Amino acid sequence: MQDAEREPQAPGAPRTERMSRVDTAWLRMDNDVNLMMIVGVWLLTPAITIDALRQRIGDKLLKYDRFLQKAVADPMGAHWVPDETFDLTRHVVRTTLQPEAGESERHALQRLCGELATTPLDPARPLWQFQLIEDYEGGSAMVARVHHCIGDGIALISVMMSITDGGADPPKRRSKAKAEDEHEGDWLSDAVLKPLTDLTVKAIGMYGNGVGKSMEVLSNPAALMGGLDMARTGLKVVNDVAALAVMPDDSPTLLKGKPNGKKVVAWSEPIPLDLVKTIGKALNCTINDVLLSCVAGAIGAYLQGQGQDPAGKEIRAMVPVNLRPLDKAWQLGNRFGLAPLVLPIGISNPVERVYAVHKRMDELKGSYQPLLAFAVLSVSGLFIKPVQDAVLGMFAKKATAVMTNVPGPGVPLKFCGSTLRQNMFWVPASGEIGVGVSILSYGGGVQFGLITDQQLCPEPQDIIDRFEPEFDKLLWLTMMLPWAGQDMP
């Protein structure tokens, strides 16, 4: 009986659910040049088999109802509906690399990832698929695709960790919490929208100096009516609404324009995380400051190499900000806002650039713009698609890239008995944004990933290859600094 319960062809009866407004917005955000899929790749040593992968997915992933449900649109939005003819073999498939003449296995895998990023998932089935290359660089490679309406990066990282060896199953839902869970995806946006429409800030329930502190309150709806400095909060909200509304369009560069919808991906080798921490400590900056400075420097150097002088230029990246308690990531769905981060690509001095990034990050602290962006996404989920596209096009005009930074486990994980030696993922871009930057820490290293539109950047590896030199500049300059206890002439 136990084996029957695990049988993928008879997965049980997951319940039908109304899709939240934000998830509905992501479902309908696909367009001709950008599909709303998160694409990731795992490199495993030694190799695993397709049978072992299907067994693991059937045992672990399918315990999440969402991966057994398809998205069905209706006049009011969409529902999650059980796929009564679910077949695991449609979702976990074997594939082989077909390298072109003179092409390495790695380049062939990157080309496959780019092609899969532009291949729609079957809308009549649950919106996810794993493809296994059983023979890759002496091991195996697994490419995962999951539609963004299922969950954001934090949620999907939680899910992917759960399917590794020893990963925890999702908590069981309690029946008495069912009604609360049904509407859980919407209460946060209500907490933002109601104050704005009622011309009051009392229900916002925010205090302190940052989004993180704000979310401690917002994660507990009962605390929304507590004592607050409402005048200060209200002024800040009004200022941030104005800042979003009047934000100028982004600077024109080779990376901004009309995409053609063909994607190209690339990734770097890991940089030791301890070295990044050392640089941050020496310069009195954060790890993020150091990494984002390297991103800005690499993009500026790439543009310079393409004959476009970046001096004095800045570009804006929309950075996802998590808006959920991490212990609730297993509930899936989308719970993040967007913060506009300005990257100083025109500053050639690496130390000056780090401090410029540090200053811009400080300016974002205490901002309610991520919450307001979440509210925009929520409202757009109620509109017909043409109106939704027009609303979301606002973000595309004001940014060149989408960029995300996700911390992963500090030690390598095991999967089906093999070592997960390297992994990377790429975030989708909305509207006509053609660049996605991913930063992932894992197993003591930090990796950069890039997905670009072929029309705007046909060889993203040219940018990736400039990350490490920019990092090395900072490292050498840090080593030249005086150390504590060093005798100075």
C-alpha positions as CSV (number, residue, x, y, z in Angstrom):
1,M,0.0,0.0,0.0
2,Q,2.9,2.3,0.8
3,D,4.3,1.8,-2.8
4,A,0.9,2.6,-4.3
5,E,0.8,5.9,-2.4
6,R,4.1,6.8,-4.0
7,E,3.1,5.7,-7.5
8,P,3.3,8.8,-9.7
9,Q,0.4,7.6,-11.9
10,A,-1.9,7.6,-8.9
11,P,-0.8,10.7,-6.9
12,G,-3.9,11.2,-4.8
13,A,-6.4,14.0,-5.0
14,P,-4.8,17.5,-4.6
15,R,-7.4,20.1,-4.0
16,T,-8.6,22.8,-6.4
17,E,-7.5,26.3,-5.4
18,R,-8.1,29.8,-6.5
19,M,-4.8,31.3,-7.8
20,S,-3.7,34.4,-6.0
21,R,-3.8,37.7,-7.9
22,V,0.0,38.0,-8.0
23,D,0.5,34.5,-9.3
24,T,-2.2,35.2,-11.9
25,A,-0.2,38.2,-13.1
26,W,2.9,35.9,-13.5
27,L,0.8,33.3,-15.4
28,R,-0.3,35.9,-17.9
29,M,3.0,37.7,-18.2
30,D,4.4,35.5,-21.0
31,N,5.0,37.3,-24.2
32,D,6.7,36.8,-27.6
33,V,10.1,37.7,-26.3
34,N,10.1,36.6,-22.6
35,L,8.6,33.5,-21.1
36,M,8.1,33.5,-17.3
37,M,10.1,30.4,-16.6
38,I,12.8,30.0,-14.0
39,V,15.5,27.8,-15.6
40,G,18.2,26.0,-13.6
41,V,20.9,23.5,-14.2
42,W,22.4,21.0,-11.7
43,L,25.8,19.3,-12.5
44,L,26.1,15.9,-10.7
45,T,29.0,13.5,-10.1
46,P,28.9,10.6,-10.6
47,A,26.2,10.1,-13.2
48,I,22.6,9.3,-12.2
49,T,19.9,7.5,-14.3
50,I,16.5,8.6,-15.5
51,D,14.9,5.9,-13.4
52,A,16.6,7.2,-10.2
53,L,15.5,10.7,-11.0
54,R,11.9,9.8,-11.7
55,Q,11.9,7.8,-8.4
56,R,13.2,10.7,-6.4
57,I,10.7,13.2,-8.0
58,G,7.8,10.8,-7.4
59,D,8.8,10.3,-3.8
60,K,9.6,13.9,-2.9
61,L,8.5,16.6,-5.3
62,L,5.0,15.3,-5.8
63,K,4.3,15.7,-2.1
64,Y,3.8,19.4,-3.1
65,D,0.2,19.6,-4.5
66,R,1.2,22.4,-6.8
67,F,3.3,20.1,-9.0
68,L,0.3,17.9,-9.6
69,Q,-2.0,20.8,-10.6
70,K,-2.4,22.7,-13.9
71,A,-3.3,26.3,-14.2
72,V,-6.8,26.9,-15.7
73,A,-7.8,30.4,-16.6
74,D,-11.3,31.7,-15.9
75,P,-13.1,35.1,-16.3
76,M,-12.0,36.1,-12.7
77,G,-8.4,35.0,-13.0
78,A,-7.3,31.3,-12.7
79,H,-7.6,28.2,-10.6
80,W,-5.1,25.4,-9.7
81,V,-6.9,22.3,-10.9
82,P,-5.7,18.6,-10.4
83,D,-4.3,17.0,-13.5
84,E,-6.4,13.9,-13.6
85,T,-4.2,12.3,-16.3
86,F,-0.9,13.3,-14.7
87,D,2.0,11.3,-16.1
88,L,5.5,11.7,-14.6
89,T,7.2,10.6,-17.8
90,R,5.9,13.8,-19.4
91,H,7.6,15.9,-16.8
92,V,10.9,14.0,-16.2
93,V,12.5,13.2,-19.5
94,R,15.8,12.0,-20.9
95,T,17.7,14.1,-23.4
96,T,21.1,14.1,-25.1
97,L,23.5,16.9,-26.0
98,Q,24.3,17.3,-29.6
99,P,27.4,19.4,-29.8
100,E,28.1,21.3,-33.0
101,A,31.5,21.0,-34.7
102,G,34.2,22.3,-32.4
103,E,31.7,22.9,-29.5
104,S,32.5,21.8,-26.0
105,E,30.0,19.9,-23.8
106,R,29.6,23.0,-21.6
107,H,28.8,25.3,-24.6
108,A,26.3,22.7,-25.9
109,L,24.6,22.6,-22.5
110,Q,24.5,26.4,-22.4
111,R,22.9,26.4,-25.9
112,L,20.3,23.8,-24.8
113,C,19.5,25.9,-21.7
114,G,18.9,29.0,-23.9
115,E,16.7,27.0,-26.2
116,L,14.6,25.6,-23.3
117,A,14.2,29.1,-21.9
118,T,12.3,30.0,-25.1
119,T,10.3,26.8,-25.3
120,P,6.9,27.1,-23.7
121,L,5.7,24.5,-21.2
122,D,2.5,22.6,-22.1
123,P,-0.4,24.7,-20.7
124,A,-2.6,21.7,-20.5
125,R,-0.3,20.1,-17.9
126,P,1.4,21.2,-14.7
127,L,3.9,23.9,-15.6
128,W,7.2,22.3,-14.9
129,Q,9.7,19.9,-16.5
130,F,13.1,18.3,-15.7
131,Q,15.4,17.1,-18.5
132,L,18.3,14.8,-17.6
133,I,21.4,14.5,-19.6
134,E,22.7,11.2,-18.2
135,D,26.3,11.6,-19.6
136,Y,27.9,15.0,-19.1
137,E,31.5,15.8,-18.2
138,G,31.9,12.4,-16.5
139,G,28.6,12.8,-14.6
140,S,25.1,14.0,-15.4
141,A,23.4,17.4,-15.9
142,M,19.8,18.2,-15.0
143,V,17.9,21.1,-16.5
144,A,14.9,22.2,-14.5
145,R,12.1,24.6,-15.8
146,V,9.4,25.9,-13.6
147,H,6.8,28.6,-14.5
148,H,7.0,31.6,-12.2
149,C,3.3,31.4,-11.3
150,I,4.2,28.3,-9.2
151,G,6.6,30.1,-7.0
152,D,9.4,32.7,-6.7
153,G,13.1,32.0,-6.3
154,I,13.0,31.7,-2.5
155,A,10.1,29.2,-2.7
156,L,11.7,27.1,-5.5
157,I,15.1,27.0,-3.7
158,S,13.2,25.6,-0.7
159,V,11.5,23.0,-2.9
160,M,14.7,22.0,-4.7
161,M,16.5,21.6,-1.4
162,S,13.7,19.3,-0.2
163,I,14.4,16.8,-3.1
164,T,18.1,16.4,-2.2
165,D,19.2,13.5,-0.1
166,G,17.9,13.9,3.4
167,G,15.7,16.9,2.3
168,A,12.6,17.6,4.5
169,D,9.1,17.0,3.2
170,P,6.7,19.9,3.2
171,P,4.7,20.4,6.4
172,K,1.2,18.9,6.2
173,R,-1.6,21.5,5.9
174,R,-4.1,21.5,8.8
175,S,-7.7,21.4,7.7
176,K,-8.7,24.2,10.0
177,A,-6.2,26.5,8.3
178,K,-7.6,25.8,4.9
179,A,-9.7,29.0,4.6
180,E,-6.7,31.0,5.7
181,D,-4.4,29.3,3.2
182,E,-6.8,29.9,0.3
183,H,-6.4,33.6,0.6
184,E,-2.9,33.7,2.0
185,G,-1.5,35.0,-1.3
186,D,-3.6,38.2,-1.2
187,W,-3.6,39.6,2.4
188,L,-0.2,41.2,2.0
189,S,-1.2,43.2,-1.1
190,D,-4.4,44.1,0.7
191,A,-2.3,45.5,3.5
192,V,-0.6,47.8,1.1
193,L,-3.5,48.6,-1.2
194,K,-6.2,49.5,1.3
195,P,-4.2,52.3,3.0
196,L,-3.5,53.9,-0.4
197,T,-7.1,53.7,-1.6
198,D,-8.6,54.8,1.7
199,L,-6.1,57.7,2.1
200,T,-4.9,56.3,5.4
201,V,-1.7,54.5,6.4
202,K,-3.0,52.9,9.6
203,A,-3.5,49.4,8.1
204,I,0.0,49.3,6.5
205,G,1.5,48.3,9.8
206,M,5.1,49.1,9.1
207,Y,7.8,50.4,11.4
208,G,11.5,50.4,11.7
209,N,14.3,51.0,9.2
210,G,13.8,48.4,6.5
211,V,11.6,46.0,4.5
212,G,12.9,43.1,6.6
213,K,11.5,44.8,9.8
214,S,8.3,45.7,8.0
215,M,7.7,42.1,7.0
216,E,8.0,40.9,10.6
217,V,4.9,42.9,11.2
218,L,3.2,42.1,7.9
219,S,3.7,38.4,8.4
220,N,1.3,38.7,11.4
221,P,-1.9,40.4,10.2
222,A,-3.2,40.7,13.7
223,A,-0.4,43.2,14.4
224,L,-1.4,45.5,11.6
225,M,-3.5,47.7,13.9
226,G,-0.7,48.3,16.5
227,G,0.6,51.6,17.6
228,L,2.7,53.2,14.8
229,D,4.3,56.5,13.9
230,M,1.7,56.8,11.1
231,A,2.6,60.2,10.0
232,R,6.2,59.2,9.4
233,T,5.2,56.0,7.7
234,G,2.6,57.7,5.5
235,L,5.1,60.4,4.4
236,K,7.6,57.7,3.4
237,V,5.0,55.7,1.5
238,V,3.9,58.9,-0.4
239,N,7.5,59.7,-1.2
240,D,8.1,56.2,-2.5
241,V,5.0,56.2,-4.6
242,A,6.1,59.4,-6.2
243,A,9.6,58.0,-6.7
244,L,8.2,55.0,-8.6
245,A,5.9,57.3,-10.7
246,V,8.6,59.8,-11.8
247,M,11.5,57.4,-12.1
248,P,13.1,58.2,-15.5
249,D,13.5,55.7,-18.2
250,D,16.9,53.9,-18.1
251,S,20.0,55.0,-19.9
252,P,20.3,53.8,-23.5
253,T,23.1,51.2,-24.0
254,L,23.7,48.2,-26.3
255,L,21.9,46.1,-23.7
256,K,18.6,47.9,-24.0
257,G,16.5,47.8,-27.1
258,K,14.0,45.6,-28.9
259,P,14.7,41.9,-28.1
260,N,14.0,39.1,-30.6
261,G,13.1,36.4,-28.1
262,K,16.1,34.1,-28.6
263,K,17.9,33.5,-25.3
264,V,21.6,32.8,-24.6
265,V,23.0,31.7,-21.3
266,A,26.4,31.6,-19.6
267,W,27.8,31.1,-16.1
268,S,31.1,31.5,-14.3
269,E,33.3,29.2,-12.3
270,P,32.8,29.7,-8.5
271,I,34.8,32.4,-6.7
272,P,35.7,31.5,-3.1
273,L,33.2,33.1,-0.8
274,D,35.8,33.6,1.9
275,L,37.7,36.0,-0.4
276,V,34.6,38.0,-1.0
277,K,34.0,38.3,2.7
278,T,37.7,39.4,3.2
279,I,37.3,42.2,0.6
280,G,34.0,43.3,2.2
281,K,35.5,43.4,5.7
282,A,38.6,45.3,4.5
283,L,36.5,47.9,2.7
284,N,33.8,48.1,5.4
285,C,31.2,47.0,2.9
286,T,28.8,44.1,2.5
287,I,29.3,40.9,0.4
288,N,26.5,42.2,-1.8
289,D,28.3,45.5,-2.3
290,V,31.4,43.7,-3.5
291,L,29.5,41.3,-5.8
292,L,27.3,44.0,-7.3
293,S,30.3,46.2,-7.9
294,C,31.8,43.4,-9.9
295,V,28.6,43.1,-12.0
296,A,28.7,46.8,-12.7
297,G,32.4,46.7,-13.6
298,A,32.0,43.7,-15.9
299,I,29.0,45.2,-17.8
300,G,30.9,48.5,-18.1
301,A,34.0,46.7,-19.4
302,Y,31.9,44.8,-21.9
303,L,30.3,47.9,-23.3
304,Q,33.7,49.5,-23.6
305,G,34.9,46.5,-25.5
306,Q,32.0,46.8,-27.9
307,G,32.9,50.4,-28.6
308,Q,30.4,52.1,-26.4
309,D,32.0,54.3,-23.8
310,P,30.2,53.8,-20.4
311,A,31.8,56.8,-18.7
312,G,29.2,58.7,-16.7
313,K,26.5,56.1,-17.5
314,E,24.3,54.1,-15.0
315,I,21.8,51.4,-15.6
316,R,19.0,50.2,-13.5
317,A,18.4,46.6,-12.4
318,M,15.1,45.5,-10.8
319,V,16.1,43.4,-7.8
320,P,13.6,41.0,-6.2
321,V,13.1,41.5,-2.4
322,N,11.8,38.6,-0.4
323,L,8.5,39.5,1.4
324,R,7.8,36.3,3.2
325,P,9.0,34.6,6.4
326,L,11.5,32.0,5.2
327,D,9.9,29.2,7.2
328,K,6.8,29.6,4.9
329,A,8.7,29.2,1.6
330,W,7.3,25.7,1.2
331,Q,3.8,27.2,0.6
332,L,5.0,28.3,-2.8
333,G,3.5,31.3,-4.7
334,N,5.1,34.6,-5.3
335,R,5.9,36.9,-2.3
336,F,8.4,39.4,-3.4
337,G,8.6,43.0,-4.4
338,L,11.0,44.8,-6.8
339,A,13.6,47.4,-5.8
340,P,15.2,49.6,-8.5
341,L,19.0,49.4,-8.0
342,V,21.2,51.8,-10.0
343,L,24.5,50.2,-11.1
344,P,27.4,52.6,-11.7
345,I,28.8,51.0,-14.9
346,G,30.6,54.2,-15.8
347,I,33.0,54.2,-12.8
348,S,36.3,52.5,-13.7
349,N,38.0,52.7,-10.3
350,P,36.9,49.5,-8.6
351,V,37.1,50.9,-5.0
352,E,35.2,54.0,-5.9
353,R,32.6,51.8,-7.6
354,V,32.2,49.6,-4.5
355,Y,31.4,52.6,-2.4
356,A,29.0,54.0,-5.0
357,V,27.1,50.7,-4.9
358,H,27.2,50.8,-1.1
359,K,25.7,54.2,-1.1
360,R,22.9,53.1,-3.5
361,M,22.1,50.1,-1.4
362,D,21.9,52.3,1.7
363,E,19.4,54.5,-0.1
364,L,17.1,51.5,-0.6
365,K,17.1,50.6,3.0
366,G,13.8,51.6,4.6
367,S,12.2,52.0,1.2
368,Y,8.6,50.7,0.7
369,Q,9.1,50.5,-3.1
370,P,9.3,46.7,-3.0
371,L,6.0,46.5,-1.2
372,L,4.4,49.0,-3.6
373,A,5.8,47.0,-6.6
374,F,4.2,43.9,-5.1
375,A,0.9,45.8,-4.9
376,V,1.2,46.8,-8.6
377,L,1.7,43.1,-9.5
378,S,-1.3,42.2,-7.4
379,V,-3.5,44.8,-9.0
380,S,-2.3,43.9,-12.5
381,G,-3.5,40.3,-11.9
382,L,-7.1,41.7,-12.0
383,F,-6.7,43.4,-15.3
384,I,-7.2,42.0,-18.8
385,K,-3.9,41.1,-20.4
386,P,-3.5,44.2,-22.6
387,V,-3.9,46.5,-19.6
388,Q,-1.7,44.2,-17.5
389,D,1.0,44.4,-20.2
390,A,0.8,48.2,-20.2
391,V,1.1,48.4,-16.4
392,L,4.1,46.1,-16.3
393,G,5.7,47.8,-19.2
394,M,6.4,50.6,-16.8
395,F,9.0,48.5,-15.1
396,A,10.6,47.4,-18.4
397,K,11.1,51.0,-19.6
398,K,12.8,52.0,-16.4
399,A,15.3,49.0,-16.2
400,T,17.9,47.3,-18.3
401,A,18.2,44.1,-16.3
402,V,16.6,41.9,-13.7
403,M,19.1,40.8,-11.1
404,T,18.8,38.3,-8.2
405,N,21.2,37.2,-5.5
406,V,20.3,33.9,-3.7
407,P,22.3,32.4,-0.8
408,G,22.5,28.6,-1.0
409,P,23.9,25.9,1.3
410,G,27.4,26.4,2.4
411,V,28.4,22.7,1.8
412,P,27.8,20.6,-1.3
413,L,24.6,18.6,-1.3
414,K,23.9,15.0,-2.4
415,F,21.3,14.0,-4.9
416,C,20.4,10.4,-5.6
417,G,23.7,9.5,-4.0
418,S,25.7,11.8,-6.3
419,T,27.4,15.1,-5.4
420,L,25.7,18.3,-6.6
421,R,29.0,19.9,-7.6
422,Q,27.7,23.0,-9.3
423,N,24.4,24.6,-9.9
424,M,23.0,27.8,-11.5
425,F,19.7,29.3,-12.4
426,W,18.4,32.2,-14.5
427,V,15.6,34.5,-13.8
428,P,13.0,35.5,-16.4
429,A,12.6,39.2,-17.4
430,S,9.3,40.8,-18.0
431,G,8.2,43.1,-20.8
432,E,11.1,43.8,-23.1
433,I,13.9,43.6,-20.6
434,G,16.6,41.5,-22.3
435,V,19.2,40.8,-19.5
436,G,18.9,38.6,-16.4
437,V,21.8,38.5,-13.9
438,S,21.9,35.7,-11.2
439,I,24.3,35.5,-8.3
440,L,24.3,32.2,-6.3
441,S,26.4,31.2,-3.4
442,Y,26.8,27.4,-2.9
443,G,29.3,25.1,-1.4
444,G,31.7,27.8,-0.3
445,G,31.8,29.6,-3.7
446,V,29.9,32.3,-5.5
447,Q,28.8,32.1,-9.1
448,F,27.5,34.6,-11.7
449,G,25.0,33.6,-14.3
450,L,23.7,35.6,-17.2
451,I,20.8,35.2,-19.6
452,T,20.5,37.6,-22.4
453,D,18.4,38.2,-25.5
454,Q,20.5,37.3,-28.6
455,Q,19.6,40.6,-30.3
456,L,21.0,42.7,-27.4
457,C,23.9,40.5,-26.3
458,P,24.7,37.5,-28.5
459,E,27.6,36.3,-26.4
460,P,26.9,36.7,-22.6
461,Q,30.1,34.8,-21.9
462,D,31.9,38.0,-22.9
463,I,30.4,39.6,-19.9
464,I,30.8,36.6,-17.6
465,D,34.5,36.4,-18.4
466,R,35.0,39.9,-17.1
467,F,33.5,39.2,-13.6
468,E,36.6,37.5,-12.3
469,P,39.1,40.2,-13.5
470,E,37.0,42.8,-11.8
471,F,37.0,40.7,-8.6
472,D,40.8,40.2,-8.9
473,K,41.3,44.0,-9.0
474,L,39.5,44.4,-5.7
475,L,41.3,41.5,-4.2
476,W,44.8,42.9,-5.1
477,L,43.9,46.4,-3.9
478,T,42.6,44.9,-0.7
479,M,45.9,43.0,-0.2
480,M,47.8,46.2,-0.5
481,L,45.9,47.8,2.3
482,P,47.7,48.1,5.7
483,W,46.7,45.3,8.1
484,A,46.0,45.6,11.8
485,G,49.3,45.4,13.7
486,Q,51.5,46.1,10.6
487,D,54.4,48.5,11.3
488,M,54.1,51.5,8.9
489,P,57.2,53.5,8.0
